[in-house]
């Protein structure tokens, strides 16, 4: 299959290019970190599939797609909140959550193989994209989020106020809500918590960490494009920010 890649993050773009090349199933006919310039090239080259980031400066992935007619099959590559991605689960599109893993990529390629055969993606994709864009723009403001979370200890259930939680973290197959007094075991995975709590307050900075932005005190550069967060708790807890999640954190902090 002939693929075109668009992502404003050069490192993410190169990583996806390497991963696709390693599968031996894809001919990459173009890459671009500028969505505006990519539109003309995509219309000329007519790739089978477009791997596309959503949040890009100047033009979002949704806006870029509105300029493509006909549209290729689309695979979004995004760090977007999982609840906003539920609408992608249809036959005409797929998505890969950053950081992209090989099994995710293989699943998407398998899905594209099943869809190929010269059939143009159905026209309802435009309506789908409009619904996704509306959800992305207003979902956080309209959705009600809990202000407490349950922690079980034997037969006892303790309700923890989310305002007291500095961060959630996973360790040894358990998930904990960290507060000033102790770490509380909770019955949710980090991925489930990312969907459950307010994304304006809690941002996933690592595969195993969800941080409360109200407790972020310092942010500084670390090795290999990563960053470190120091919290304003009594222990001055330091947490690693994955390279692929640095931009999302900065946006959440208004940087």
C-alpha distance (Angstrom), angle and dihedral (degrees) to the residues before:
residue distance angle dihedral
X1 . . .
X2 3.80 . .
X3 3.78 113.1 .
X4 3.80 137.8 -170.6
X5 3.82 121.2 -161.8
X6 3.83 126.3 -152.3
X7 3.81 123.2 -178.9
X8 3.80 129.5 136.6
X9 3.82 90.6 -143.2
X10 3.84 107.1 84.5
X11 3.81 93.6 -160.6
X12 3.81 92.8 51.3
X13 3.81 89.4 46.2
X14 3.80 93.3 52.2
X15 3.79 92.5 45.4
X16 3.80 92.7 52.4
X17 3.81 90.1 45.9
X18 3.82 90.5 54.2
X19 3.80 93.0 46.3
X20 3.80 93.2 49.7
X21 3.79 92.3 46.6
X22 3.81 90.1 50.7
X23 3.81 91.4 58.0
X24 3.82 91.7 61.6
X25 3.80 88.0 -144.7
X26 3.81 100.7 96.7
X27 3.80 136.6 65.3
X28 3.81 107.1 -153.9
X29 3.80 105.8 -147.3
X30 3.78 96.6 176.5
X31 3.78 147.6 -6.2
X32 3.78 130.7 -160.7
X33 3.79 139.8 177.4
X34 3.82 91.6 -165.4
X35 3.83 113.0 73.3
X36 3.80 93.8 -166.9
X37 3.81 93.3 55.8
X38 3.80 91.5 41.4
X39 3.81 93.8 61.6
X40 3.82 95.3 70.6
X41 3.81 93.2 45.3
X42 3.80 92.6 49.0
X43 3.81 91.5 50.6
X44 3.80 89.3 51.7
X45 3.81 99.9 43.4
X46 3.84 97.1 37.3
X47 3.82 99.2 -152.1
X48 3.80 120.0 -157.5
X49 3.78 91.7 -128.2
X50 3.79 136.3 18.8
X51 3.81 119.7 -151.2
X52 3.80 102.0 -155.9
X53 3.79 137.3 -178.4
X54 3.82 117.0 -141.5
X55 3.80 106.4 -151.6
X56 3.79 108.7 56.2
X57 3.81 130.6 145.6
X58 3.79 116.5 -104.5
X59 3.78 95.2 12.3
X60 3.80 131.8 25.2
X61 3.77 122.4 -138.2
X62 3.80 89.0 -107.2
X63 3.81 92.1 53.9
X64 3.78 90.8 47.6
X65 3.81 92.1 53.0
X66 3.80 91.0 53.2
X67 3.83 87.1 64.9
X68 3.81 94.4 53.3
X69 3.78 117.8 88.2
X70 2.95 116.6 -166.0
X71 3.78 96.4 25.3
X72 3.79 123.8 -145.9
X73 3.77 120.9 -135.7
X74 3.78 107.7 -72.1
X75 3.78 132.0 -139.6
X76 3.79 113.2 -177.3
X77 3.80 116.5 -145.1
X78 3.76 105.1 -161.4
X79 3.77 148.2 142.5
X80 3.81 88.9 -143.7
X81 3.81 120.7 142.8
X82 3.78 111.8 -84.0
X83 3.81 95.2 -124.5
X84 3.80 90.2 62.7
X85 3.79 90.4 52.4
X86 3.79 97.4 58.6
X87 3.80 89.7 92.4
X88 3.80 90.7 61.0
X89 3.79 92.9 71.3
X90 3.80 95.6 101.3
X91 3.79 132.7 107.4
X92 3.79 95.3 -105.0
X93 3.83 99.4 58.6
X94 3.77 141.2 24.5
X95 3.79 136.2 -170.5
X96 3.79 139.9 -146.1
X97 3.78 119.9 -153.1
X98 3.80 115.3 -140.3
X99 2.91 129.4 -84.8
X100 3.79 84.8 50.2
X101 3.79 116.5 -142.0
X102 3.81 127.2 -156.4
X103 3.86 95.3 -113.9
X104 3.83 90.1 53.1
X105 3.78 90.9 50.6
X106 3.80 93.0 47.7
X107 3.80 90.1 50.9
X108 3.80 91.3 52.8
X109 3.82 92.8 47.7
X110 3.79 91.0 49.1
X111 3.79 89.7 51.6
X112 3.81 91.6 49.7
X113 3.82 90.7 49.7
X114 3.80 89.3 54.9
X115 3.80 91.3 50.2
X116 3.79 97.9 46.4
X117 3.77 125.3 99.3
X118 3.78 104.1 105.4
X119 3.79 96.2 -70.3
X120 3.79 113.5 139.0
X121 3.83 113.5 -129.1
X122 3.81 110.2 -95.4
X123 3.78 118.8 -90.5
X124 3.80 92.1 -120.1
X125 3.80 86.6 78.0
X126 3.81 88.1 84.6
X127 3.79 91.4 57.4
X128 3.79 89.5 45.7
X129 3.79 91.7 53.4
X130 3.79 91.2 48.7
X131 3.80 90.3 53.9
X132 3.80 91.6 47.7
X133 3.81 92.1 48.8
X134 3.81 90.7 50.1
X135 3.80 90.4 49.0
X136 3.79 91.7 48.6
X137 3.81 91.7 49.5
X138 3.77 99.9 43.6
X139 3.78 109.8 12.6
X140 3.80 95.3 95.5
X141 3.80 93.2 51.7
X142 3.82 95.1 46.9
X143 3.77 100.9 41.8
X144 3.80 121.0 86.9
X145 3.81 115.5 -131.3
X146 3.82 128.6 -162.3
X147 3.80 120.8 -107.1
X148 3.81 94.3 -156.3
X149 3.78 137.4 41.8
X150 3.80 131.0 -157.0
X151 3.80 124.2 -115.0
X152 3.79 117.6 -169.3
X153 3.79 122.8 -148.4
X154 3.77 108.6 176.6
X155 3.81 107.1 -61.6
X156 3.81 92.0 -15.7
X157 3.80 123.8 91.4
X158 3.78 118.6 -160.1
X159 3.79 120.5 -164.5
X160 3.81 112.1 -139.5
X161 3.79 119.8 -158.8
X162 3.80 108.7 -127.2
X163 3.82 89.6 -141.5
X164 3.83 86.8 67.8
X165 3.83 94.6 50.3
X166 3.81 111.6 98.8
X167 3.80 92.8 -174.1
X168 3.79 145.1 -26.8
X169 3.79 119.9 -123.6
X170 3.79 138.1 178.5
X171 3.79 122.0 -135.3
X172 3.80 133.1 161.7
X173 3.83 93.0 -4.6
X174 3.82 92.5 -53.5
X175 3.80 130.8 102.2
X176 3.81 121.7 -139.3
X177 3.79 135.5 -164.0
X178 3.81 106.5 -145.0
X179 3.82 118.2 -145.6
X180 3.79 133.1 165.9
X181 3.82 91.5 -94.6
X182 3.82 103.8 41.3
X183 3.79 148.3 -34.5
X184 3.80 113.0 -86.5
X185 3.81 122.2 -154.5
X186 3.82 112.0 -127.5
X187 3.80 129.7 -168.0
X188 3.80 97.4 -123.9
X189 3.77 135.9 85.4
X190 3.79 119.8 -124.0
X191 3.80 89.1 -106.5
X192 3.82 91.3 52.5
X193 3.80 91.1 48.2
X194 3.80 90.6 50.7
X195 3.81 87.7 60.3
X196 3.80 94.6 41.3
X197 3.82 105.0 49.1
X198 3.80 129.9 62.7
X199 3.85 108.5 -81.4
X200 3.81 89.0 -152.6
X201 3.82 87.8 65.2
X202 3.81 105.5 28.7
X203 3.81 123.9 45.8
X204 3.78 127.4 -178.3
X205 3.80 108.0 -123.3
X206 3.79 98.2 170.1
X207 3.78 138.6 16.1
X208 3.81 87.5 -97.9
X209 3.83 103.6 29.5
X210 3.80 134.9 74.4
X211 3.82 112.9 -178.0
X212 3.82 131.0 -156.7
X213 3.82 105.5 -128.0
X214 3.81 90.7 -149.5
X215 3.81 88.7 68.5
X216 3.81 98.3 47.8
X217 3.81 107.8 116.3
X218 3.80 105.9 164.1
X219 3.80 136.3 12.1
X220 3.79 122.5 -166.0
X221 3.78 140.1 165.5
X222 3.78 121.7 -90.9
X223 3.79 137.6 179.5
X224 3.83 125.6 -51.2
X225 3.79 95.9 10.4
X226 3.78 93.7 -54.1
X227 3.80 126.4 125.1
X228 3.79 136.9 -147.1
X229 3.78 126.7 -132.1
X230 3.79 121.5 -154.2
X231 3.79 114.4 -159.2
X232 3.80 126.7 -144.1
X233 3.78 94.2 -122.7
X234 3.80 126.6 117.6
X235 3.81 92.0 -95.4
X236 3.83 93.9 47.9
X237 3.80 87.0 -131.1
X238 3.80 115.3 -151.6
X239 3.80 120.6 -149.1
X240 3.80 130.0 -172.5
X241 3.80 118.6 -122.8
X242 3.81 113.7 -149.7
X243 3.80 114.9 -124.3
X244 3.82 92.2 -117.5
X245 3.81 91.7 53.2
X246 3.81 100.2 47.2
X247 3.80 94.6 93.7
X248 3.81 93.2 48.6
X249 3.80 90.5 52.8
X250 3.79 93.1 48.0
X251 3.79 90.6 50.5
X252 3.80 90.2 50.7
X253 3.80 89.7 52.3
X254 3.81 92.0 46.8
X255 3.81 94.0 -114.0
